[in-house]
Amino acid sequence: MLFDSCDILNHVMIATKKITQKNTSIISPYVHFEHGDLMLVDNSPGYGDSESKKPYILKIKDLPTHAKPREKLLSIGPSSLNLIELLAIILISGTKKEDVMSIASRIVHEYGKSALSSTDRSAQQLSQDLDIPLTKACQIIACGELGRRLFNKNLSGLATIRTPEDVYEYVKDMHSLPKEHLRGLYLDTHHKVIHDEVLSIGTINASMLHPREVFKPALEYGAAAIVLVHNHPSGVSTPSESDIVITSQVVAAGKVLGVRVLDHVIVTRDTFTSVPADY
């Protein structure tokens, strides 16, 4: 984004007014006050700059009034807001470390929609998983529970999972996640998804995941079968030794409990693979 001299001069004037006799820190993307000197900062990319550099996330104060999420909702309506803007309204404010738009953007891009739609994790667990304050985790869970109670889908509208291809299409939001997510898809006797839950975030291994974590929702929701699915951020869908061990343990536990594990699918951006096991 380019800024003319009037934009820069305006930032300089604002920053100058904030300077006192002490070495005050000025927060601006264009102006920096350091060691008694007022400095202009050029944030535009130059020749040879890496394209992978972390982008500057616009903060609420950077946006014109009509583009701020709350004002946009009031003037145009909720359907005009994207997921990040809606989440920013729910969270209300940021923290000392992050602006509210930065928090909303990080959660959506790094954890995906499934992290927000699950109402079965405790506020403490969600706070830890998303690296957000406990109060904000409570806000997300409360909104999810309201949606679940008021707009619960009719059984005829539930997704049907019969093949690994169905799984791959159902979990499109997981394909490009930067962290490993393990999800359980809980099915009724007609292979319809009656519950969908994130079971684990981060590298998955046998010492971290216990079968009881997989089957607790199955017993709670009366599921007849389970399909496990997790992503490989590396883009390689080949199952690891740990993936195979975990799958075998869960399949064996399911046979004892009478809840069949139909498949464990590994997904990437471009492909998918079923973990080999005695299903």
C-alpha positions, 0 to 999 in steps of 0.5 A: 500500500502506498502513502503520499506525503500528506499521510506521512506528515499527518503521522509525524504531526500526531507522533510529535504531539505525543512526545514529552521530555522523556523518551516516549515510545510511539506506536505507528507503522510509519513513525518511530521515536528512538534515542531522541530522534523522530524517525520515519519507517518505510514498511513497503517491500523493496527489491529482493525482500522475501515474499514470505515475510509475515504480513502486517495485520491491520489493527482496528485503529488502522481501519477507516470508521466504515470498515471497522467490524462493528460499524460495518455490521451496523451499516451493512449487516452481519452477512457482509462480514468475514469470519475474522471480522465476526470473531473480532466482534465476539472477542470485543478487544485485544490484549497487551500483546495483540490487537483484536484483529490480530488475534482473530486473524491468527485463530482463523488462519492457524487453527481453522473453523473447527477450533471455533465450532467445537463446544465440547472442549473446556474454556481452559483447554481452548484458552491453552490451545489457541493461546488466548485469555480465559475470558475470550475462550469463554466468549467463543464457547458461549457463542458456539453453544448458542449456535448449537442450541438455536440452529441445530441441523435437522438430521436430514441435512447432516453430511454422509461419510462412506468413503475416504473421498467423502472425508477429504471433502468434508474436512476441507478446512483442514487441508492447509492448516500449519499445525496437526489437528486430529478430528473425530467424525462420529456417525450414526447407523446411516453413516451421517455425521452426528458429531464432529470434534477436534481431539488434539492439536499438535504432533500426534503420538501414542503417548499423548493420545489415549483411546478414551479421548476418542470414545468419550464423545462416541458414548456421549452422542450415541455414535455407532461408528467413528472416522478419525482424520488428521492433517500433515502440514508437510504435504506428505500423506504417508502414514508415520509409524506413530499414526499406524500404532495409534490407529491399531490401538483405537481400532482394538478399543472400538471392538471392545466397546462395540463402536466400530472405527471405520477409517483413519484418513490423513489429509494434505492440501492435495491428497489423502491416504487411509492409515492401514489397519485391521478395521 
